[in-house]
Amino acid sequence: MQDFARTMKRKVISFRADTAMLWIAAWCMMTGCQGDEPSASGTPSLTIHYTVSSDKAMYQPGEEVQINVAPAVNGTVNVRYKFTGKVIEESVISGTSFTWNPPTLDFRGYMAELFEPETEGKPEQILATIGIDISSDWTKFPRYGFLSRFDDMTELEVDNIMEYLNRHHINGIQYYDWHYKHHQPLAGTPDNPTPVYRDIINREIYFETVKKYIDAGHARNMKAMFYNLVYGALKDAAANGVQNEWYIFTNAARTEKDKHPLSPPFISDIFITDPGNTGWQQYLMDESRNVYSALPFDGFHMDQLGNRGTRYDYNGSIVNLPGGFQSFIETIDADDPARYNVLNAVNQYGQSAIAESPVDFLYTEVWGPNDTYNDLANIIIQNNSLSDQQLQTVLAAYVNYALADSPGYFNTASVLMADAVIFAFGGAHLELGEHMLGKEYFPNNNLAMPDDLKRELVVYYDFMVAYQNLLRDGGIFNDPMLIPADGKLQFKNWPAQPGNVAVVGKDFGTRQVLHLLNFTNAQTMQWRDNGGVQTVPTEVENARLRFTPPKPVAKVWYASPDFQKGASGEIDFVTTGNQISFTIPALRYWSMIVIEYH
C-alpha cells in the first residue's frame, strides 16, 4: 500500500507539470507504487496498485474533474463512476491523468473506482478509489480543516500542505490564530498591511504566507474562514479604541473585568467584551471589513469560550451571552450577507440561539461530560433538530487529548473509531491541518500520524464524499431489526454498547441504510481515549445476516472504508417468508449495507 499522506503534487502556479511528474516518479521509487500486498494464496501480487488524487476538493456542477494517477496507466485499467452504488459511466484510461465530465446535477457524491476487469481465471481487482463531490456550495457537505502555521514559507511548502488537505477533500479551512490581535485582527491597514507581525503567543506571522494559503486553497475550490473570538480584547485595547463600556464584568459593581487568563509566552490575557453590545459589534465589524479588504477570506469563523457563569454588563445587568451571540451574528451577516458565518458552540453552549442565527453550518467543540461515542452521535442529532434538519454539523473533538501533552503518535484505532461514528451519523470532524489536531490550541503538533492511519484516513474521507447523499442528505434515523444468522456477530441497536456491533439505521423511503459499528472488542467507549488504549477491531469475514424488510427488496449492496478501498459491491440475497438473508464480506470498524426497495 502507498502512504497517501505523502500525496502527489498537482500542477499549480509555481509547480510546472514536468516537475510534478518528476516528483511523482521519485515518490514511487521511494514508497513503491508496485503493489506488495500478499494475494489470497499468500504470495506477493504482481498487480500494480495506483495512487490517485483529484485537482480540486469539490467541483461546481458542469466543471470538469481531473484525476491524477501514479504510476502511469498502460491502458489495461478501467475506471467506473458510481452514484450511491450504481454505475453511471465506465471507460478505459491511460497515462498519468484523465478527466471526467460528471452529470450536472448539484450536491452529488460519486465514487471513482479504478479496476482490472475480470478475466478468465482472475477475478476483478480494485486498484484505487477516490471520492468526487459535485456541489455548488461547500456548506451543504462541509469537510472542515485548519491551518495554524504562518511563518515564512515557500509556495512549494504551502502547496504541499494544501494538496494534502485536498486529497482528503477538505473544502473549508479555518485559519486559526492567523491574526495580529483579537480586537485588531489585521496588522497595519488594508492598503498597507504589516508584512510580519506577532500573534498572541509571540509567534512571527507572515502576511504573504496567509495570502499564499488562501490562493492555493481557492485554486482547489477550498473556502477560507478567518478565525477570531466574538468578544476578545487584549490588554492594550483601549489604545486602539475599545471602550470600557463594552466589557463584561464578574460582578455588578464592575470592579473586575471578566478575562481568560493566559501565561507567558502569551503576551496578554483575553478580556471579554459583550457580543450583544452594539458599540462592540460596530467596532469589530469595522475591523472585519479591514480583513476582507486586505485578504480574500470567504467568511468568519467565530469563537467563544463557553459558559462564563453569571456575568454583568457595564450597567450592572446580567449578560445573556447566547442572546449576544445571536445578535452579533445577525449584525455581521447583515453587513455582508455574501460571506459565510459559523460560531463555535463550546460543548453546545448557546447552540440553540446560534442555530436560529444566519450561520451556514453548526460547529461544536466537544468537552466532558460528552465523552462517549454515544455523546458524539447525540450532539449531531441534537444539532439536526435545532436547525430543523437544515444545517450540517462539524465537531472539533480532540482524540488522544492527554497524549498530545508529549511527543508521540496518535492511536490509529482511536481516530478511526471516532471518525466512523461521526461520519455514520452525518457529521464531519475537524482534525486535519498541517498536522492532525490533538489540542484546542491548534499549533500543538506533539502527536504525529502513524503510516497506517495516514493510509486509512484517506479512504475514510473518500468514503464520506462518495456516499454523502446517504450519510448527510436526508433520511430518518430508525431502529431496524438486523439479526445475525451464523453467530459471528452480536448486534444491538444504537446506542453503542461494549462487546457488540452497534446498528444505526436510516430510512430513505426507497431504501434502508444499515451502518454497522464494531465495538465487539473495544477497550474503551470513550472517544477521546486519553490513554490511547483503543484496539483495532477483530475483523469478521463472511458474516450471514437476516433482515425483515417492510416492502419487497430489489437489491442489496455493501461498502466499507475498511474493505476494497471503499468500493461498493452488490450482495446476493435470499428471500424466505418475510425475511431476507445475505452475507457481508467483512466488518472491521464500520460497514454500510444498503437495501433498495422496488
LUMPARO-728215 format. One record per residue (C-alpha): residue number from 0; residue in three letters; z, y, x. Coordinates in nm, 2 decimals. Layout:
REM residues N
 seq type      z      y      x
 NUM  ALA      Z      Y      X
...
END
This chain:
REM residues 598
 seq type      z      y      x
   0  MET   0.00   0.00   0.00
   1  GLN  -0.06   0.36   0.11
   2  ASP   0.21   0.62   0.14
   3  PHE   0.09   0.85  -0.13
   4  ALA   0.33   1.13  -0.02
   5  ARG   0.10   1.19   0.27
   6  THR  -0.17   1.27   0.03
   7  MET  -0.52   1.37   0.14
   8  LYS  -0.61   1.73   0.16
   9  ARG  -0.86   1.88  -0.09
  10  LYS  -1.14   2.11   0.01
  11  VAL  -0.99   2.46  -0.01
  12  ILE  -1.05   2.81   0.11
  13  SER  -0.91   2.76   0.46
  14  PHE  -0.98   2.39   0.49
  15  ARG  -1.35   2.30   0.53
  16  ALA  -1.49   1.98   0.38
  17  ASP  -1.58   1.83   0.72
  18  THR  -1.23   1.90   0.84
  19  ALA  -1.08   1.74   0.53
  20  MET  -1.29   1.42   0.58
  21  LEU  -1.17   1.40   0.94
  22  TRP  -0.81   1.43   0.82
  23  ILE  -0.86   1.16   0.57
  24  ALA  -1.01   0.93   0.83
  25  ALA  -0.72   1.00   1.06
  26  TRP  -0.48   0.93   0.78
  27  CYS  -0.64   0.60   0.70
  28  MET  -0.63   0.50   1.07
  29  MET  -0.26   0.59   1.08
  30  THR  -0.15   0.43   0.75
  31  GLY  -0.42   0.17   0.69
  32  CYS  -0.65   0.22   0.39
  33  GLN  -0.72  -0.15   0.41
  34  GLY  -0.50  -0.35   0.17
  35  ASP  -0.24  -0.56   0.33
  36  GLU  -0.06  -0.69   0.03
  37  PRO  -0.04  -1.07   0.00
  38  SER  -0.26  -1.23  -0.26
  39  ALA  -0.13  -1.49  -0.51
  40  SER  -0.18  -1.76  -0.25
  41  GLY   0.04  -1.57   0.00
  42  THR  -0.25  -1.48   0.23
  43  PRO  -0.34  -1.12   0.30
  44  SER  -0.60  -0.98   0.06
  45  LEU  -0.93  -0.86   0.21
  46  THR  -0.99  -0.62  -0.07
  47  ILE  -0.98  -0.26   0.02
  48  HIS  -0.72  -0.05  -0.15
  49  TYR  -0.81   0.31  -0.21
  50  THR  -0.61   0.63  -0.22
  51  VAL  -0.73   0.88  -0.48
  52  SER  -0.65   1.24  -0.57
  53  SER  -0.79   1.50  -0.81
  54  ASP  -0.88   1.85  -0.73
  55  LYS  -0.66   2.00  -0.99
  56  ALA  -0.32   1.93  -1.16
  57  MET  -0.48   1.98  -1.50
  58  TYR  -0.82   2.08  -1.64
  59  GLN  -0.94   2.31  -1.91
  60  PRO  -1.15   2.14  -2.19
  61  GLY  -1.50   2.13  -2.06
  62  GLU  -1.40   2.16  -1.70
  63  GLU  -1.54   1.90  -1.45
  64  VAL  -1.29   1.67  -1.29
  65  GLN  -1.34   1.58  -0.92
  66  ILE  -1.17   1.27  -0.78
  67  ASN  -1.15   1.22  -0.41
  68  VAL  -1.12   0.87  -0.26
  69  ALA  -1.04   0.72   0.08
  70  PRO  -1.18   0.53   0.24
  71  ALA  -1.54   0.58   0.13
  72  VAL  -1.65   0.36  -0.16
  73  ASN  -1.95   0.14  -0.09
  74  GLY  -2.10   0.11  -0.44
  75  THR  -1.93  -0.21  -0.54
  76  VAL  -1.64  -0.03  -0.72
  77  ASN  -1.64   0.07  -1.08
  78  VAL  -1.43   0.34  -1.25
  79  ARG  -1.34   0.34  -1.62
  80  TYR  -1.17   0.62  -1.81
  81  LYS  -0.92   0.53  -2.08
  82  PHE  -0.75   0.73  -2.36
  83  THR  -0.44   0.55  -2.50
  84  GLY  -0.56   0.22  -2.36
  85  LYS  -0.92   0.24  -2.49
  86  VAL  -1.21   0.26  -2.26
  87  ILE  -1.43   0.57  -2.33
  88  GLU  -1.66   0.56  -2.03
  89  GLU  -1.74   0.34  -1.73
  90  SER  -1.96   0.38  -1.42
  91  VAL  -2.02   0.27  -1.06
  92  ILE  -1.90   0.50  -0.79
  93  SER  -1.97   0.55  -0.42
  94  GLY  -1.89   0.79  -0.14
  95  THR  -1.57   0.99  -0.08
  96  SER  -1.56   1.17  -0.41
  97  PHE  -1.71   1.15  -0.76
  98  THR  -1.69   1.37  -1.07
  99  TRP  -1.64   1.32  -1.44
 100  ASN  -1.71   1.53  -1.74
 101  PRO  -1.44   1.43  -1.99
 102  PRO  -1.46   1.49  -2.37
 103  THR  -1.40   1.85  -2.46
 104  LEU  -1.10   1.76  -2.68
 105  ASP  -0.79   1.96  -2.59
 106  PHE  -0.45   1.82  -2.50
 107  ARG  -0.55   1.47  -2.39
 108  GLY  -0.43   1.24  -2.12
 109  TYR  -0.66   0.99  -1.95
 110  MET  -0.62   0.71  -1.70
 111  ALA  -0.90   0.66  -1.44
 112  GLU  -0.89   0.30  -1.32
 113  LEU  -1.09   0.21  -1.00
 114  PHE  -1.15  -0.17  -1.01
 115  GLU  -1.36  -0.45  -0.87
 116  PRO  -1.53  -0.62  -1.17
 117  GLU  -1.46  -0.98  -1.24
 118  THR  -1.70  -1.22  -1.06
 119  GLU  -1.73  -1.60  -1.06
 120  GLY  -1.41  -1.74  -0.91
 121  LYS  -1.25  -1.40  -0.87
 122  PRO  -1.06  -1.20  -1.14
 123  GLU  -1.09  -0.83  -1.19
 124  GLN  -0.87  -0.63  -0.95
 125  ILE  -0.73  -0.29  -1.00
 126  LEU  -0.77  -0.09  -0.67
 127  ALA  -0.64   0.25  -0.76
 128  THR  -0.55   0.47  -1.07
 129  ILE  -0.50   0.83  -1.14
 130  GLY  -0.39   1.03  -1.45
 131  ILE  -0.60   1.32  -1.58
 132  ASP  -0.46   1.60  -1.80
 133  ILE  -0.71   1.80  -2.01
 134  SER  -0.50   2.08  -2.16
 135  SER  -0.57   2.45  -2.22
 136  ASP  -0.20   2.54  -2.20
 137  TRP   0.03   2.38  -1.94
 138  THR   0.34   2.42  -2.17
 139  LYS   0.20   2.15  -2.41
 140  PHE   0.28   1.89  -2.14
 141  PRO   0.48   2.08  -1.87
 142  ARG   0.54   1.90  -1.54
 143  TYR   0.76   2.14  -1.35
 144  GLY   0.81   2.16  -0.98
 145  PHE   0.97   2.41  -0.75
 146  LEU   0.94   2.59  -0.42
 147  SER   1.23   2.73  -0.22
 148  ARG   1.09   2.78   0.13
 149  PHE   0.91   3.11   0.20
 150  ASP   0.93   3.16   0.58
 151  ASP   0.63   3.23   0.80
 152  MET   0.39   2.96   0.70
 153  THR   0.02   2.90   0.77
 154  GLU  -0.23   2.84   0.49
 155  LEU  -0.26   2.48   0.60
 156  GLU   0.12   2.43   0.57
 157  VAL   0.12   2.59   0.23
 158  ASP  -0.18   2.39   0.12
 159  ASN  -0.03   2.06   0.23
 160  ILE   0.28   2.12   0.01
 161  MET   0.07   2.23  -0.29
 162  GLU  -0.16   1.93  -0.25
 163  TYR   0.14   1.70  -0.25
 164  LEU   0.26   1.86  -0.58
 165  ASN  -0.10   1.85  -0.71
 166  ARG  -0.11   1.47  -0.65
 167  HIS   0.19   1.45  -0.89
 168  HIS   0.00   1.67  -1.14
 169  ILE   0.27   1.94  -1.12
 170  ASN   0.13   2.21  -1.34
 171  GLY   0.40   2.47  -1.32
 172  ILE   0.61   2.59  -1.03
 173  GLN   0.95   2.76  -1.03
 174  TYR   0.97   2.99  -0.73
 175  TYR   1.34   2.97  -0.66
 176  ASP   1.52   3.24  -0.46
 177  TRP   1.19   3.40  -0.35
 178  HIS   1.33   3.74  -0.44
 179  TYR   1.50   4.02  -0.25
 180  LYS   1.80   4.09  -0.48
 181  HIS   1.87   3.97  -0.82
 182  HIS   1.88   4.33  -0.96
 183  GLN   1.58   4.43  -0.74
 184  PRO   1.36   4.12  -0.70
 185  LEU   1.07   4.29  -0.53
 186  ALA   1.14   4.43  -0.19
 187  GLY   0.95   4.76  -0.14
 188  THR   0.71   4.89  -0.41
 189  PRO   0.41   4.73  -0.58
 190  ASP   0.18   4.95  -0.37
 191  ASN   0.37   4.88  -0.05
 192  PRO   0.57   4.56  -0.07
 193  THR   0.80   4.48   0.22
 194  PRO   0.63   4.22   0.44
 195  VAL   0.95   4.04   0.55
 196  TYR   1.29   4.07   0.38
 197  ARG   1.61   3.87   0.35
 198  ASP   1.74   3.69   0.04
 199  ILE   2.09   3.64  -0.08
 200  ILE   2.18   3.38   0.18
 201  ASN   2.02   3.60   0.46
 202  ARG   1.70   3.39   0.50
 203  GLU   1.38   3.56   0.60
 204  ILE   1.13   3.57   0.32
 205  TYR   0.77   3.64   0.39
 206  PHE   0.58   3.82   0.11
 207  GLU   0.25   3.67   0.22
 208  THR   0.39   3.32   0.20
 209  VAL   0.48   3.37  -0.16
 210  LYS   0.13   3.50  -0.22
 211  LYS  -0.03   3.21  -0.04
 212  TYR   0.16   2.97  -0.25
 213  ILE   0.06   3.14  -0.58
 214  ASP  -0.30   3.15  -0.48
 215  ALA  -0.30   2.78  -0.37
 216  GLY  -0.14   2.69  -0.70
 217  HIS  -0.38   2.88  -0.91
 218  ALA  -0.67   2.71  -0.74
 219  ARG  -0.53   2.39  -0.88
 220  ASN  -0.45   2.52  -1.23
 221  MET  -0.08   2.54  -1.15
 222  LYS   0.12   2.82  -1.31
 223  ALA   0.36   3.03  -1.11
 224  MET   0.70   3.13  -1.25
 225  PHE   0.92   3.37  -1.07
 226  TYR   1.29   3.29  -1.07
 227  ASN   1.58   3.53  -1.14
 228  LEU   1.90   3.55  -1.33
 229  VAL   1.90   3.73  -1.66
 230  TYR   2.23   3.91  -1.57
 231  GLY   2.29   3.92  -1.20
 232  ALA   2.35   4.22  -0.97
 233  LEU   2.47   4.23  -0.61
 234  LYS   2.75   4.45  -0.47
 235  ASP   2.51   4.73  -0.38
 236  ALA   2.35   4.75  -0.72
 237  ALA   2.49   5.10  -0.80
 238  ALA   2.28   5.24  -0.52
 239  ASN   1.98   5.10  -0.70
 240  GLY   2.06   5.25  -1.04
 241  VAL   2.26   4.97  -1.20
 242  GLN   2.52   5.13  -1.43
 243  ASN   2.88   5.03  -1.46
 244  GLU   2.85   5.03  -1.84
 245  TRP   2.61   4.73  -1.82
 246  TYR   2.85   4.48  -1.67
 247  ILE   3.08   4.23  -1.84
 248  PHE   3.45   4.20  -1.76
 249  THR   3.72   3.94  -1.75
 250  ASN   3.95   4.14  -1.97
 251  ALA   3.92   4.41  -2.24
 252  ALA   4.07   4.67  -2.01
 253  ARG   3.76   4.63  -1.78
 254  THR   3.98   4.61  -1.47
 255  GLU   3.77   4.33  -1.32
 256  LYS   3.40   4.26  -1.34
 257  ASP   3.30   3.91  -1.40
 258  LYS   3.14   3.76  -1.10
 259  HIS   3.00   3.44  -0.95
 260  PRO   3.18   3.42  -0.61
 261  LEU   2.98   3.33  -0.30
 262  SER   3.10   3.28   0.06
 263  PRO   2.91   3.36   0.38
 264  PRO   2.63   3.32   0.47
 265  PHE   2.57   3.46   0.12
 266  ILE   2.56   3.83   0.16
 267  SER   2.72   3.92  -0.18
 268  ASP   2.89   3.78  -0.48
 269  ILE   2.68   3.79  -0.80
 270  PHE   2.83   4.03  -1.06
 271  ILE   2.74   3.95  -1.42
 272  THR   2.58   4.21  -1.64
 273  ASP   2.54   4.18  -2.02
 274  PRO   2.20   4.03  -2.10
 275  GLY   2.22   4.19  -2.45
 276  ASN   2.28   4.54  -2.32
 277  THR   1.96   4.75  -2.39
 278  GLY   2.01   4.96  -2.08
 279  TRP   2.02   4.65  -1.86
 280  GLN   1.73   4.49  -2.04
 281  GLN   1.52   4.80  -1.98
 282  TYR   1.62   4.81  -1.61
 283  LEU   1.54   4.45  -1.54
 284  MET   1.22   4.47  -1.75
 285  ASP   1.10   4.76  -1.52
 286  GLU   1.19   4.56  -1.21
 287  SER   0.99   4.26  -1.36
 288  ARG   0.69   4.48  -1.41
 289  ASN   0.70   4.57  -1.04
 290  VAL   0.70   4.19  -0.96
 291  TYR   0.39   4.13  -1.17
 292  SER   0.22   4.44  -1.02
 293  ALA   0.27   4.30  -0.67
 294  LEU   0.23   3.93  -0.72
 295  PRO   0.02   3.73  -0.97
 296  PHE   0.31   3.54  -1.12
 297  ASP   0.23   3.39  -1.46
 298  GLY   0.58   3.41  -1.61
 299  PHE   0.96   3.44  -1.57
 300  HIS   1.19   3.15  -1.51
 301  MET   1.52   3.29  -1.63
 302  ASP   1.85   3.15  -1.52
 303  GLN   2.22   3.18  -1.63
 304  LEU   2.55   3.04  -1.50
 305  GLY   2.67   2.85  -1.81
 306  ASN   2.97   2.92  -2.03
 307  ARG   3.17   3.20  -1.88
 308  GLY   3.46   3.17  -2.13
 309  THR   3.58   3.48  -2.32
 310  ARG   3.43   3.79  -2.16
 311  TYR   3.42   4.16  -2.26
 312  ASP   3.17   4.44  -2.25
 313  TYR   3.24   4.79  -2.12
 314  ASN   3.38   4.89  -2.46
 315  GLY   3.63   4.61  -2.48
 316  SER   3.43   4.40  -2.73
 317  ILE   3.39   4.02  -2.68
 318  VAL   3.04   3.94  -2.55
 319  ASN   2.82   3.70  -2.73
 320  LEU   2.62   3.56  -2.43
 321  PRO   2.39   3.32  -2.62
 322  GLY   2.30   3.61  -2.86
 323  GLY   2.24   3.82  -2.55
 324  PHE   2.01   3.56  -2.41
 325  GLN   1.80   3.56  -2.73
 326  SER   1.79   3.94  -2.73
 327  PHE   1.69   3.95  -2.36
 328  ILE   1.41   3.70  -2.40
 329  GLU   1.27   3.89  -2.71
 330  THR   1.27   4.21  -2.52
 331  ILE   1.10   4.07  -2.21
 332  ASP   0.84   3.89  -2.43
 333  ALA   0.76   4.19  -2.64
 334  ASP   0.69   4.39  -2.33
 335  ASP   0.44   4.14  -2.20
 336  PRO   0.37   3.86  -2.46
 337  ALA   0.09   3.71  -2.24
 338  ARG   0.35   3.59  -1.98
 339  TYR   0.53   3.26  -2.00
 340  ASN   0.91   3.26  -2.05
 341  VAL   1.17   2.99  -2.01
 342  LEU   1.55   3.01  -1.98
 343  ASN   1.78   2.75  -1.83
 344  ALA   2.04   2.63  -2.08
 345  VAL   2.30   2.52  -1.84
 346  ASN   2.43   2.19  -1.99
 347  GLN   2.29   2.31  -2.32
 348  TYR   2.49   2.63  -2.32
 349  GLY   2.31   2.87  -2.55
 350  GLN   2.02   2.63  -2.62
 351  SER   2.02   2.68  -3.00
 352  ALA   1.97   3.06  -2.95
 353  ILE   1.72   3.00  -2.67
 354  ALA   1.52   2.76  -2.89
 355  GLU   1.49   3.04  -3.16
 356  SER   1.35   3.28  -2.89
 357  PRO   0.99   3.32  -2.77
 358  VAL   1.02   3.06  -2.49
 359  ASP   0.74   2.82  -2.40
 360  PHE   0.95   2.51  -2.34
 361  LEU   1.31   2.42  -2.32
 362  TYR   1.49   2.37  -1.99
 363  THR   1.83   2.21  -1.94
 364  GLU   2.02   2.18  -1.62
 365  VAL   2.24   1.87  -1.68
 366  TRP   2.60   1.86  -1.57
 367  GLY   2.91   1.65  -1.67
 368  PRO   3.01   1.52  -1.91
 369  ASN   2.64   1.44  -1.98
 370  ASP   2.65   1.18  -1.70
 371  THR   2.49   0.87  -1.86
 372  TYR   2.13   0.77  -1.92
 373  ASN   2.21   0.79  -2.29
 374  ASP   2.31   1.16  -2.24
 375  LEU   1.97   1.24  -2.09
 376  ALA   1.79   1.10  -2.39
 377  ASN   2.03   1.28  -2.63
 378  ILE   1.96   1.61  -2.47
 379  ILE   1.58   1.56  -2.51
 380  ILE   1.63   1.45  -2.87
 381  GLN   1.86   1.75  -2.94
 382  ASN   1.61   1.99  -2.80
 383  ASN   1.33   1.84  -3.01
 384  SER   1.55   1.90  -3.32
 385  LEU   1.65   2.26  -3.22
 386  SER   1.28   2.35  -3.17
 387  ASP   1.16   2.17  -3.48
 388  GLN   0.97   1.93  -3.26
 389  GLN   0.76   2.22  -3.12
 390  LEU   0.89   2.27  -2.76
 391  GLN   0.89   2.02  -2.47
 392  THR   1.19   1.96  -2.26
 393  VAL   1.23   1.98  -1.88
 394  LEU   1.55   1.85  -1.73
 395  ALA   1.70   1.97  -1.40
 396  ALA   1.90   1.66  -1.32
 397  TYR   2.01   1.62  -0.96
 398  VAL   2.01   1.25  -0.88
 399  ASN   2.23   1.13  -0.59
 400  TYR   2.41   1.46  -0.60
 401  ALA   2.70   1.37  -0.38
 402  LEU   2.48   1.20  -0.13
 403  ALA   2.30   1.53  -0.08
 404  ASP   2.61   1.67   0.09
 405  SER   2.49   1.50   0.41
 406  PRO   2.16   1.39   0.56
 407  GLY   2.02   1.06   0.43
 408  TYR   1.78   0.92   0.18
 409  PHE   1.75   0.91  -0.19
 410  ASN   1.81   0.58  -0.36
 411  THR   1.48   0.47  -0.50
 412  ALA   1.63   0.28  -0.79
 413  SER   1.84   0.59  -0.89
 414  VAL   1.54   0.81  -0.91
 415  LEU   1.30   0.58  -1.08
 416  MET   1.55   0.46  -1.34
 417  ALA   1.64   0.83  -1.43
 418  ASP   1.27   0.91  -1.45
 419  ALA   1.19   0.61  -1.66
 420  VAL   1.44   0.72  -1.92
 421  ILE   1.34   1.09  -1.92
 422  PHE   0.97   1.01  -1.94
 423  ALA   1.01   0.74  -2.20
 424  PHE   1.18   0.99  -2.43
 425  GLY   0.91   1.25  -2.37
 426  GLY   1.08   1.48  -2.12
 427  ALA   0.99   1.59  -1.77
 428  HIS   1.21   1.60  -1.46
 429  LEU   1.24   1.90  -1.23
 430  GLU   1.26   1.71  -0.89
 431  LEU   0.96   1.78  -0.67
 432  GLY   0.90   2.06  -0.43
 433  GLU   0.88   2.09  -0.05
 434  HIS   1.13   1.81  -0.08
 435  MET   1.30   1.62  -0.36
 436  LEU   1.57   1.80  -0.53
 437  GLY   1.93   1.69  -0.48
 438  LYS   2.14   2.00  -0.54
 439  GLU   2.15   2.31  -0.77
 440  TYR   2.08   2.52  -0.45
 441  PHE   1.72   2.42  -0.42
 442  PRO   1.68   2.48  -0.04
 443  ASN   1.92   2.19   0.02
 444  ASN   1.70   1.92   0.17
 445  ASN   1.95   1.68   0.32
 446  LEU   1.81   1.38   0.14
 447  ALA   1.46   1.25   0.22
 448  MET   1.24   1.02   0.01
 449  PRO   1.20   0.67   0.14
 450  ASP   0.85   0.54   0.16
 451  ASP   0.88   0.31  -0.14
 452  LEU   0.99   0.60  -0.35
 453  LYS   0.70   0.81  -0.23
 454  ARG   0.46   0.54  -0.33
 455  GLU   0.60   0.46  -0.66
 456  LEU   0.68   0.81  -0.78
 457  VAL   0.31   0.90  -0.77
 458  VAL   0.24   0.61  -1.02
 459  TYR   0.52   0.73  -1.24
 460  TYR   0.36   1.08  -1.26
 461  ASP   0.02   0.93  -1.32
 462  PHE   0.17   0.72  -1.60
 463  MET   0.33   1.03  -1.76
 464  VAL   0.00   1.21  -1.76
 465  ALA  -0.22   0.92  -1.86
 466  TYR  -0.01   0.83  -2.17
 467  GLN   0.12   1.18  -2.25
 468  ASN  -0.02   1.15  -2.61
 469  LEU   0.21   0.86  -2.67
 470  LEU   0.51   0.99  -2.47
 471  ARG   0.51   1.36  -2.56
 472  ASP   0.28   1.42  -2.85
 473  GLY   0.43   1.34  -3.19
 474  GLY   0.57   1.02  -3.33
 475  ILE   0.91   0.94  -3.47
 476  PHE   1.18   0.75  -3.28
 477  ASN   1.28   0.43  -3.46
 478  ASP   1.47   0.11  -3.41
 479  PRO   1.22  -0.18  -3.43
 480  MET   1.33  -0.54  -3.41
 481  LEU   1.19  -0.69  -3.09
 482  ILE   1.31  -1.04  -3.03
 483  PRO   1.30  -1.25  -2.71
 484  ALA   1.12  -1.57  -2.77
 485  ASP   1.20  -1.76  -2.45
 486  GLY   1.54  -1.63  -2.34
 487  LYS   1.41  -1.45  -2.03
 488  LEU   1.53  -1.11  -2.16
 489  GLN   1.81  -0.98  -2.38
 490  PHE   1.74  -0.68  -2.60
 491  LYS   1.95  -0.41  -2.75
 492  ASN   1.80  -0.11  -2.93
 493  TRP   1.88   0.23  -2.77
 494  PRO   2.15   0.35  -2.67
 495  ALA   2.13   0.16  -2.34
 496  GLN   2.39  -0.10  -2.26
 497  PRO   2.45  -0.27  -1.92
 498  GLY   2.33  -0.62  -1.90
 499  ASN   2.05  -0.57  -2.15
 500  VAL   1.70  -0.44  -2.18
 501  ALA   1.71  -0.12  -2.40
 502  VAL   1.43  -0.09  -2.65
 503  VAL   1.31   0.25  -2.75
 504  GLY   1.07   0.26  -3.05
 505  LYS   0.83   0.53  -3.15
 506  ASP   0.63   0.51  -3.48
 507  PHE   0.30   0.69  -3.49
 508  GLY   0.20   0.55  -3.83
 509  THR  -0.12   0.38  -3.70
 510  ARG   0.07   0.23  -3.40
 511  GLN   0.41   0.13  -3.29
 512  VAL   0.52   0.21  -2.93
 513  LEU   0.79   0.00  -2.77
 514  HIS   0.95   0.11  -2.45
 515  LEU   1.15  -0.15  -2.25
 516  LEU   1.40   0.00  -2.01
 517  ASN   1.56  -0.26  -1.79
 518  PHE   1.94  -0.23  -1.74
 519  THR   1.99  -0.61  -1.70
 520  ASN   2.14  -0.59  -1.35
 521  ALA   2.22  -0.22  -1.34
 522  GLN   2.51  -0.13  -1.11
 523  THR   2.58   0.19  -1.29
 524  MET   2.49   0.36  -1.62
 525  GLN   2.55   0.70  -1.46
 526  TRP   2.21   0.86  -1.40
 527  ARG   2.34   1.09  -1.12
 528  ASP   2.46   0.78  -0.93
 529  ASN   2.66   0.98  -0.68
 530  GLY   2.72   0.68  -0.46
 531  GLY   2.36   0.57  -0.46
 532  VAL   2.46   0.22  -0.58
 533  GLN   2.18   0.16  -0.83
 534  THR   1.97  -0.15  -0.76
 535  VAL   1.61  -0.23  -0.82
 536  PRO   1.60  -0.44  -1.14
 537  THR   1.51  -0.80  -1.10
 538  GLU   1.15  -0.83  -1.22
 539  VAL   1.09  -1.07  -1.50
 540  GLU   0.74  -1.21  -1.54
 541  ASN   0.56  -1.35  -1.85
 542  ALA   0.83  -1.30  -2.10
 543  ARG   0.75  -1.41  -2.45
 544  LEU   0.84  -1.17  -2.73
 545  ARG   0.83  -1.16  -3.11
 546  PHE   0.79  -0.86  -3.34
 547  THR   0.78  -0.82  -3.72
 548  PRO   0.52  -0.55  -3.80
 549  PRO   0.51  -0.36  -4.12
 550  LYS   0.14  -0.39  -4.15
 551  PRO  -0.15  -0.61  -4.02
 552  VAL  -0.19  -0.59  -3.64
 553  ALA  -0.53  -0.52  -3.49
 554  LYS  -0.44  -0.50  -3.12
 555  VAL  -0.15  -0.52  -2.87
 556  TRP  -0.17  -0.37  -2.53
 557  TYR   0.06  -0.31  -2.24
 558  ALA   0.11  -0.07  -1.95
 559  SER   0.38  -0.01  -1.69
 560  PRO   0.42   0.22  -1.39
 561  ASP   0.56  -0.08  -1.21
 562  PHE   0.26  -0.31  -1.27
 563  GLN  -0.11  -0.28  -1.18
 564  LYS  -0.06   0.09  -1.08
 565  GLY  -0.01   0.18  -1.45
 566  ALA  -0.34   0.04  -1.57
 567  SER  -0.34  -0.08  -1.93
 568  GLY  -0.44  -0.42  -2.05
 569  GLU  -0.48  -0.59  -2.38
 570  ILE  -0.25  -0.87  -2.47
 571  ASP  -0.33  -1.18  -2.68
 572  PHE  -0.10  -1.22  -2.98
 573  VAL  -0.04  -1.50  -3.23
 574  THR   0.05  -1.43  -3.59
 575  THR   0.29  -1.67  -3.75
 576  GLY   0.40  -1.58  -4.10
 577  ASN   0.51  -1.22  -4.10
 578  GLN   0.57  -1.21  -3.72
 579  ILE   0.35  -1.18  -3.41
 580  SER   0.43  -1.32  -3.07
 581  PHE   0.29  -1.22  -2.74
 582  THR   0.36  -1.23  -2.36
 583  ILE   0.41  -0.93  -2.14
 584  PRO   0.30  -0.98  -1.78
 585  ALA   0.61  -0.81  -1.62
 586  LEU   0.91  -0.59  -1.66
 587  ARG   1.09  -0.42  -1.37
 588  TYR   1.22  -0.07  -1.46
 589  TRP   1.00   0.03  -1.75
 590  SER   0.72  -0.13  -1.96
 591  MET   0.54   0.01  -2.26
 592  ILE   0.40  -0.21  -2.54
 593  VAL   0.16  -0.05  -2.80
 594  ILE   0.10  -0.23  -3.13
 595  GLU  -0.21  -0.10  -3.31
 596  TYR  -0.24  -0.15  -3.68
 597  HIS  -0.55  -0.20  -3.89
END
